[in-house]
Amino acid sequence: MSDITPGVTNNVPIGTDVFGDTLNPTTIVNYVLLVRTSVAATIGINAVGGPANPEFPGQPQPPGPGVIGQAGAGGDADGVRGNGSGSFSGVAGFADSGATANSGIGVFGKGGGPQQPLPGQPPQAGGPGVRGSGGSNEFGNDANGVEGFGSGSFSGVAGFADSGATANSGIGVFGQGGGPKQPTPGQPPQAGGPGVRGIGGNNEFGNDANGVEGFGGGSFSGVAGFGDPEGSGTGVFGAGRGVAAPGVRGIGAGGPNSVPGDPCGVYGQAGKGTANGVEGHGSLEGAGVAGFGDPSGTGPGVVGTGRGSGASGVNGIGAGGVDTVSISACGVYGQAGSGNSNGVEGRGSGNFAGVAGFGDVSLRAAGGIGVFAVGGAPAPASGQLGGPGVYAVGFGGPGYTPLNQTAGVYGIGGAGNGPGILGQGGSTAADGVQGSSGSRNGVFGESSSGNGINGQSADGIGVLAQSASGTGLVAQGQLFGLRANATAPPFTAGQFDGNVTVSGHLTIGGVKLAAVTFPDGSDRRLYSLESPESWLEDFGFGELSNGEAEVRLDPGFRSVVNGNAYHVFVTEYGDNNALYVAERSGTSFLVRAKGSQANGAFSYRVVAKRKDITASRFHKVELPSDRPAP
């Protein structure tokens, strides 16, 4: 063994260790070796690094280290090895903490550069500065590879990425999960070890400690995760294990540290002001926040529940829109932005809708509405009505045109014969479209060239219109306001249970009938007389006195007919010797008997043309060519 004097400088040739083995000495370096024994502690070896070597003047030399360990050949001989005992470390390093402390490092390790690759071989990575490998003994006690305990406001283990002038994206702390071990025969497979694991805790005073903590700097994240671009590796993974233990929790600045009501994967709690709990910003075609339902179950992709008035479950605002609040605790609230920026937009695929609404169908259903829409209010002092609640345009239809009308639903047909609104009943007994009104039109149809309303039914009613106090059905059109076809017996194209008012001409291709109830309870048809011109009739009785009677025309009848020319037909009751009409005027007519002293009753029938219309004789009319035969 070499001679080493404690407390003094010893000149030891390089290659000579303290056990006296000499290995190719080449030069001399200075070591200071102190061996001390005290009551407080017994130090086996205390080595202090020396100053720069004076044998190389003019050349900057680093100070000499306290201890140098060089691994031996074969890779199995460690340069420095320490074996822990009890609760103490085999190798411990303590940073300078004295009065003149200058951030001395307890343990410093610097990774070695990679070796030159052999010809035809891939490049090799360099060795790490510090490596720790966990282990276990025969009793199953686990030992951590690297363990650190924080003190004060400092970390037990800290890593700092290279931030110097020549920084090349060095990583502060890097952890890579280990693959799972081979499963024991008959045992389930075991998961691999994680790259980094953090477990939060607290002490007897109730102080909480986070398992992993990160603080963002500049525009970067405190903790960032990046998924594997070539596989399915997840950047950040969190799994909720309990009701109040979410997988990932995010709290906006100033917000309360609340807990979820379900064991959710991600939980976000908004802070004060505009500090969002969870915020996502899309990039190119990727969504800021995306949710996908479980393809093998009923788990939804995204769930939003409104918890109070103005607090919607999901709030969507188009670009340039005002950050308004909902008027109720709605599940989804959409606010349109400026221009064509929609609040909520959906695009259908296959046979499914872009936006779908389903009314409450549970056993406790209370009339839940699938889709509800209220028209927008008009601009202040504009003098205009608001917009419709729903504005729908079929594919290929005209572009968006503002509608100054407070309609609930406004539909415009698309290309070809696409209808504006199409309704189909769910069963043979269900209505395709149903309209009702308290005091206005139940259904209103208007067309400039086609049908105002077209109702068809294979076995039921084509159009059913009802109204409590107004008109059940109003139809207007330039060619046909309302058209109903019946193609199967009993060929009932329309049925009106109540009074029918027609403003205009009534043209009937068949015959005019009246249903009269017989004593046996059956209804029988009675046919109307037809005339090539428009006539009105009035009937009455008269009484002869001394062979003469003046009959005055009813004022109402007289007001609607042409009084200058009309027909009078007289029927006598009894032998009054041939009654005849002696005189006619615009207000009355005179009936006489050839026998001047005749007395008795007679009846009369007055026929006159309507005064308010002009009807040509046998006027030609064009009826639909596809009407059913009478």
Secondary structure, 3 states (H helix, E strand, C coil): CCCCCCCCEEEEECCECCCCCECCCCCEEEEEEECCECCCCECCCEEECCCCCCCCCCCCCCCCCCCCCCCCCCCCCCCCCCCCECCECCCCCCCCCCCCCCCCCCCCCCCCCCCCCCCCCCCCCCCCCCCCCCEECCCCCEECCCCCCCECCECCCCCCCCCCCCCCCCCCCCCCCCCCCCCCCCCCCCCCCCCCCCCCEECCCCCEECCCCCCCCCCCCCCCCCCCCCCCCCCCCCCCCECCECCEEEECCCCCCCCCCCCCCEEEECCCCCCCCCCCCCECCECCCCCCCCCCCCCCCCCCCCCECCECCEEEECCCCCCCCCCCCCCEEEECCCCCCCCCCCCCECCECCCCCCCCCCCCCCCCCCCCCCCCCCCCCCCCCCCCCEEEECCCCCCCCCCCCCCCEEEECCCCCCCCCCCCCCCCCCCCCCCCCCCCCCEEEEECCCECCECCCCCCCCCCCCCCCCCCEEEEECCECCECCCCCCCCCCCCCCCCCCCCCCCCCCCCCEEEEECCCCCEEEEECCCCCCCEEEEEEEEEEECCEEEEECCHHHHHHEEEEEEEEEEEECCCCCCEEEEEECCCEEEEEECCCCCCEEEEEEEEEEECCCCCCCCCCCCCCCCCCCC
